[in-house]
Amino acid sequence: MKFTSDSELYKTIGSNIKYFRERRKLTQPELAELAGISLSYISKLEAENCEKSVSISTLNSIANALDVRLIRFFERRPHM
């Protein structure tokens, strides 16, 4: 997958975190607790205009909490 900018990459990741969280019927606080990260960080990552970088380790924690493969966060979805 090729991204033309960091902004596009962060937006894709954030949108996918939200997509998979909602599919699991989890709230942001529930996901934050399951992933062991702060609610404010989850909120920032999911924000439409997110410019927040995220470590692979944190993404892995979120993926594990959502029971999805890490690579799924980098896929473009029709809703994007």
Buried (B, 14 or more C-beta within 10 A) or exposed (E): EEBEEEEEBBBBBBBBBBBBBEEBEBEBEBBBBBBEBEBEBBBBBBBEEBEBEBEEEBBEBBBEBBEBEEEBBEEEEEEE
